[in-house]
Amino acid sequence: MTKDPNNMTCQEFQALMPELIGSGENASAHPHMQSCALCRALLADLETIAEAARQLFPVVDPPEHLWEQIESAIKHEGDPGRG
């Protein structure tokens, strides 16, 4: 049985937050957030931490030739005439 989102306690909502955030849902649009300053502040803090982490560890695209090297290595690994 799913808890009524309009009557959730902070504890219930905070247990649900990882699922909401992980699914890509807008957690700030959840009905509990409309009436709970504590959970709004928690979500804001989590978003600040996540942004700081993204800046510490930026996503870097690999060089264009990397996939070709990997593919070539895999082909040569299966070649019985090598090694």
TITI-955769 format. One record per residue (C-alpha): residue number from 0; residue in one letter; x negated, y, z negated. Coordinates in pm, 1 decimal. Each point is the difference from the previous one (the first is absolute). Layout:
REM residues N
num,residu,u,v,w
NUM,A,X,Y,Z
...
This chain:
REM residues 83
num,residu,u,v,w
0,M,0.0,0.0,0.0
1,T,-143.4,336.6,102.5
2,K,7.8,280.4,-254.7
3,D,210.5,303.0,90.8
4,P,-260.7,254.1,123.1
5,N,200.3,284.0,-156.1
6,N,-25.3,-152.2,-349.8
7,M,-358.0,-127.0,-9.3
8,T,-224.2,60.3,-298.2
9,C,-348.6,138.6,58.6
10,Q,-144.6,-340.9,-79.8
11,E,219.7,-167.8,262.4
12,F,-77.4,263.2,259.9
13,Q,-373.9,-7.7,-68.1
14,A,4.1,-378.3,40.7
15,L,163.9,54.9,340.1
16,M,-239.1,276.9,112.2
17,P,-275.0,-224.0,143.7
18,E,255.9,-174.6,219.3
19,L,149.5,331.6,115.3
20,I,-338.0,152.9,75.9
21,G,-136.4,-317.3,159.5
22,S,298.1,-30.7,230.4
23,G,-52.1,352.2,130.3
24,E,328.5,118.5,-145.9
25,N,20.4,357.0,-120.9
26,A,-11.2,-64.5,-374.8
27,S,78.1,364.3,-71.8
28,A,340.7,-45.6,166.8
29,H,102.2,-273.0,-246.6
30,P,301.7,102.3,-213.0
31,H,-194.8,-41.1,-326.0
32,M,-248.5,263.9,114.4
33,Q,273.9,259.8,35.1
34,S,62.6,2.1,-373.7
35,C,-335.2,-99.1,-152.1
36,A,-277.5,255.6,-31.3
37,L,-230.2,-257.5,-161.8
38,C,13.2,-236.7,298.5
39,R,-29.7,290.0,246.7
40,A,-318.5,108.4,-181.0
41,L,-131.2,-357.5,2.1
42,L,61.3,-32.3,374.3
43,A,-170.6,334.5,62.4
44,D,-301.2,-116.4,-201.3
45,L,-13.8,-328.3,194.4
46,E,16.4,187.2,331.4
47,T,-284.1,229.3,-112.9
48,I,-211.6,-300.7,-99.0
49,A,72.7,-175.9,330.4
50,E,-98.6,309.7,198.0
51,A,-323.6,33.9,-197.8
52,A,-78.3,-366.9,68.1
53,R,58.9,49.7,373.2
54,Q,-249.3,286.3,-3.9
55,L,-257.9,-209.0,-187.0
56,F,32.2,-291.4,240.2
57,P,101.9,135.9,339.5
58,V,106.3,-245.1,267.7
59,V,-266.7,-13.9,267.0
60,D,73.8,-157.2,335.5
61,P,-265.4,-250.7,107.7
62,P,-207.6,74.5,309.4
63,E,165.5,-90.3,332.1
64,H,-254.5,-272.0,82.2
65,L,46.2,-189.4,-328.0
66,W,292.5,-214.9,117.7
67,E,-194.9,-102.8,310.3
68,Q,-294.2,-106.2,-218.0
69,I,228.5,-201.0,-229.1
70,E,172.5,-165.5,295.3
71,S,-335.7,-85.7,158.3
72,A,-131.1,-146.3,-326.6
73,I,310.0,-218.6,-33.3
74,K,-35.7,-127.7,356.1
75,H,-367.6,-81.3,-51.8
76,E,72.3,-172.1,-331.1
77,G,224.2,-250.9,177.5
78,D,-249.5,-57.4,283.6
79,P,-154.4,-348.8,-52.3
80,G,-306.1,97.5,206.2
81,R,-109.2,258.5,-260.6
82,G,-158.0,-47.4,-340.6
